[in-house]
Amino acid sequence: MPWYAWLILILALGSIVGGLMMLRDTAKKLPLTEEQLKRIHERNAEMDAKEAKER
């Protein structure tokens, strides 16, 4: 493979890895209240029960 093909391959991989690292660094946790967490857990339990019932 010629040298410029290797250069393009390295640039593409570097771009992908750099984008993923930037995405990871900018990700923030959502500040949720206890009430919101409780509602989310209840909704997840309801959906799990519904899926188990459908099987």
Number of C-alpha atoms within 10 A of each C-alpha: 5 6 8 9 10 11 11 11 12 12 12 12 12 12 12 12 12 12 12 11 11 11 11 10 9 8 8 8 6 6 8 9 8 9 9 11 12 12 11 12 12 12 12 12 12 12 12 12 11 11 10 9 8 7 5
